Structures are given as structure tokens and as C-alpha cells.
Amino acid sequence: MPHALIARQPIVDGDVRVVGYELLYRGRQSGPLAGFDGETATATVAINTLLDLGLTAVAGEHPVFVNLTRAFFERELYLALPSSRVVLEVLETVEPDQGMVALMRRARALGYRVALDDYVHSERMAPLVAEADIIKVEALDLTEREMFEVARALRRPGLTLLAEKIESRERFEIAREAGFELFQGWFYARPDLLRRRTLQADRATLLQVLAAIEDPDVDFDRIGELVEHNLALSHKLLRYVNSALFTLPQEVDSIRHACSMLGIERVRTCVLLLLLSEVDDKPRELMFNALSRARLCQMLAPQERGEVEQSYFTVGLFSLLDAYLDRSLEELLEEIPLSEDVKRAILEHAGEPGAALEAAIACERADWSALEAGAVEPEQLQRMYVSALEWTRRVERALIRAESQR
């Protein structure tokens, strides 16, 4: 079976908590599979790739939304996917006739939830709307008034409204006020510069700590002093280090002990991600997005260990720092003692670390042309991307355990 390239985009609720992922995919076969049209062949290859990679590896415990053609519904090829984990999306190109209505009813009778993808409001779509569990409204070009009108026209008991292509916090707030319950887009990963004044003090403190940790001359005592100023953070770090994420011969009971057991670079990484997790007005998905990006960059580093690998991790992690601190990356990097090569990689995607960052972003955004043009084969990059997601899930579980024991 040929392979497919798969990316995912988070779907969040009104509190910006992840409730699922839409799978974005493209087939890698040289031609359509026997007996299938091109689109159905692509979906078939993607499903097989998904099953090969594993649903949990790609999406954790969350459901996935998968775009399917009419032929996929007609042949009931979705039966390979568990109904408890998958939402079937009807493409916007499907003809809204009674045959499609019957196919949607059949899928729902088998326990699947069905969504209409890229929905544009019109009376001709009414037969499919009546059978849908979720409607994904294309919100990019809607005015504020139109967003309210569409939500009002569609609203009914049992139907969930999802606003797609929400690219700013302002649009998210409008869609939520209009009555949409789920949201898709990269709004949470963009700096909210309008809120900077009210958050500046907290962000300044965080930046000071980050700057100190990035100082190449920092030592164990200084890291311990920084962390111990925040009792909750100190306690969380020790819980985190003692979690199943690290295989240690004994428990650690102090920051100095943690440093001696793990080494300065691993403790530095722990402190960085725990500091980011302390920012409680930013969605958790932003942190996990930054971590999976950092991990993939690290995996793309040359085979050398230590400093080179850590610099790639820093490039990935800090590439989303503007969204955390609500300031431009240019400003922020002026205040952190990073090397010029690392700064250029973050700002300009320059050099090999910059190329790794571009590859990581391409994986997240399903930028297939960038993946094809990269130095790493797309299939190999796909495996590394999924491995980075699995690593991030382990970090997430360790953080949750650490927080529950505070």
C-alpha cells in the first residue's frame, strides 16, 4: 500500500481546550489505486497510513476528523476506522441529493458522527444539514453580521457549530459570541499584541528567567536560585524529574540533585517547559505545539549530541515565544543571550537549524510543497513528526501528574 503524508490541525472549544484534530493529508501514490478515483484513492491511502501510524500516536485520546469522498461513503470504507474515535467529514463538493442523505444516515446508524466540511450557507444544502452532527462553517470571509446570521439560521438541538479558519483572537471572540461551540485555526498561536499592557508585568518576569537560563555561563546554583524563588515551580520541577519520563536510579530531592543527575542541559529544558506551563492565560495546545516543534527540530539536528542538538531544540521552542509573551520575536530575542546563528534561524529560518524549523512548521501546516523540497524524505519526516508528537504526549502526562501532586 502506498504511503500518505498526514498533518493535523487542532479543533478547540470556547476555552481553547483541544477536543479533536482534523487530519490534513495528501496521497503519495504514483497513480490512482485500481478501481478508485483519484480523491478516493488518496483518502484510502491516508486511512491506511493513519492506521499504520496509530490513532493514539497522531491524536492522543482525542477524536480525529477525516475528509471523505462520496465514493468512500458508498463503499463504506470508513468501517476500517473506529466510530468512537473518528468524525466523518462530507466534502463541500458532494452533491446534496437524497442518495447522499441516505449515506449519511447509514454512517450515523453505524455509530459514526458526521460533519459537513467547509460549509457555505445555502438552501440547497438543507437536506445534508438536517442529517449532520457537526457543521464546519467557512468563516474566513464572513463579516461579523454574517457570522451571527449563519449561526442563527443553523442552530438546532443536537447540532454542533464549528467555525473554521479563525486566524485571530478577535475573530475567535466574535464566533464564540455568535454561538459557535468549536473553533479551528491558528489564532491561539499568534501574539495578542492588544493585550500586552495588561500582561506586561508577568511576561517581563518570565522573560528575565528565560534570559538567565539561556545564558551560556549559567551554573547549577543560579538555576536553583531562579527556580526556588517560585515554590510551586520548584515543587513541580522535582515531581516532573521524578516522573516516568526520566529513568533515574533514585528520586531527586533538590534542584542541585536534579542537575547532578540529569545534567545541566536536560534540567534547563525541564525548567523552560515548566516555566511556559506556568503561563495560565495561554492555551495548553500552544505549549504542546511549541514542544513538538522543538522536539522535531532536535531530531533533525546532526548526529552530534549536546550543544548542537540543544540549539535546534531552542530554535523550535522559541519560534513561538512571541505568542507567549505578546511581543514581537525581534524585540524578545534582543533581550535573550542566544547566539546569532540561533537568532537568525528563528527570525529568518537561516542555516541548518532554520531549515529544520521550516520542516517542522511545514509538517504542522500540511505545507506539502515545502516537505517535498526539503533535505529529508517526506515519509521519514512523517515518522519523525509522529515520534515528536508521541514524545510531547509523554511530557504532557508528566506535567499533569506533577500538577496533580502540587
Summary of the structure (lengths in Angstrom):
residues: 406
radius of gyration: 22.9
end to end distance: 48.3
largest distance: 71.3
contacts: 1306
relative contact order: 0.09
helix: 57%
strand: 12%
